[in-house]
Amino acid sequence: MVESFIETCKSAYFVIVDNITEILAGILIFLIFFLISKKLEKVAVSIVGRIFHNKEDVKKAIEDALIGPSKVFFRLLGAYIGFSVVGLPPKVFSPIHMLFRIGTIIIISWACADFMPFVTSLVIKNNQKSNKKTNTVAVTFLANILKAVIFAIAGVVVISELGYNINGLITGIGLGGLTFSLAAQKTATNIFGGFAIITDKPFDVGDRITTPSVDGVVEDITMRSTRIRTVADTVVIVPNSSLIEEPITNWSRMKKRLVNFKIGLTYGTDAKTMRSVIEKIEAMLKAHSDVHKGRIMVCFDEFSDSSLDIRIMYFTKTTDYDKSLLIRDDINMKIKEIVDEEKTSFAFPSTTVYMENKVK
């Protein structure tokens, strides 16, 4: 046994001696690549950066994504070239070649995953430009899903490189995915609802919305649900799947707030007084600093059962609900003063009963 070991060592020694030049060349190549990998990384990043020189944000994102992976790649490439120079037998070199291919796949996946934060930041930046407040956690969650997809694809390719039949694996994943989707169908529906909210943007964090089931201010949007604080200061958690299927009124998207109502004067008010009241209310609204001048309507609307109705319609410049209430308060007080000045009065529901006096 000892003699066999000695013979093996001698054989290995002679192989090394016979190929000493190639071995030293291979080691030298690996050391050169290892030492200059940082410089090669800068060169590669610079070349890619020149392609996107007119898009500074894209250039910066690609550079950040390539900094780590490119350094590892050049060191891996140096090792691969070094082994190639040595002239190893095909049976020995074949696994090294396979490992190089697998390492390259992993490095490419690593770079693509590092590029995903740029996608996230780009979405957030676009939302900030349009004065929107899309939830950062939800967008980041989307980026993490894309990372998971990238690594899943890389894993399948690596398994294929190792020589395994991926058809059975894909079938198993399909069956497992079907079982999972049936078990978590509601959760998946909510997640797709979250995607719809992010892409369609019917509302953003801070918007006041109204649906048939809830009315309040959006506090948070996640991939599963949306948190809304109601007017009564309670918090309602609404599943995204339910929310996206309902009609949504977004009050925060208004450019001006509509005020539309009627006042009723008594039937004892003559036509001249009615006309004067209408003209004075219209003039007051046009002169009011908080009323939008685009559309003001004051008119004799109809003869109601117990009043002569005047339709008043205008828009406040502010869309804030509390501020608009204060504006309405001021305008209503002025309308009351106008009615009092014209010596007339507001009507209230009343019924006149006529008694027939029959003489026997």
Phi, psi and omega in degrees: 000318179294321180295322178297317179297319180296319179297320179297316179298319179297318180298317179296322180298315181293326177296318180295317181297317182293330183246023184301324181295314180295320180296315179296322178296318179297315178297320180296316179299315180299316181296321179297312179297322181295319184284326183259010182300324180294320178291319177298324177299315180296321180295314181297316180295322180294320180296315179295322180297326180293330179296325182249037184296334181272356176236090188299320182292321178293318179301314181296319181295317180293319178299315179296324181287333185266343188303307181287306184300323183294324179296315179296321181298316182293326176291321177294320178297320178298318178296319182295315179295322179300314178294327179295322182291326183299329180079048181289155176299151182306322181295328180277322184284333183301313177297326179295319177298319179295318179296324178295317179296316179296317178298321178297318179298316181295320181294318178298318178297320178300314180296317179296320179295322178291340179280341183299322177302331177294321177299318178298310182296328179294317178297315181297318181296318178296323178292323179291325178296326181264019178058039178253162185233048182301138184298124182294324181298319181295318180292322177295322177300319177298318178297322179294325176296318178296322176298316180298321178296318180299312182290329177294316177297318179298320179298319178296318180294320179296317178299321177296319179296329179285355175097007179276149177281115184275353180297315178296322179296316180296320178297318179296319178296321179297316179293319178294321178295323178295316178297317180295318182295324178290324181284329184239039184297318182294317178298317179298320178298320179294322179294316177296326174297322176297319176300317181297321179294319181292318184280315182282332179052057175291340177200166178229170177299131182100347179280146173264123183235158176227130174232172177301341184248346184207152178217119180173193183257132180287123179259328183203145177234118174246179181287342182257324187210171177234132180261127184234130175265120186281173178298330178279008178068024172261161181251128179245127176262114184250124175300138183300326180296324178285320185292320186286342180272351182262153171296131183243123174258118181259101182289337182286345179273359178292144174267338175205157185253128181280137170237121185219114181205175179234148169240148182242126176260157182293158181290350176279354179284126181280169184297321180298316179294318178302314180296319180295318178299315181298314182296318181291321178295318179297317178296321179296318180294320180293332181271348184287132185289338183261004180258132178290131186278356185295320184212111177231128182228121174227119184207159174285111191274306183194165173267106178273179184299323184227017182202161171260111191270134175248123178275129179236122181222130178202170178241136172274148181292325180275149174258355178293129186295314182295318180293323180294328177296321178294323178294317178298320178301314180296316181293319179297322177296320179293323177296319178298319179295321179296315180297320179293320180297326182276008176058037174235186184211161178283143179274159174223156183305126181212161180227130177260126182251124178259124180262122178275123183262105180264126180265122179282000000 
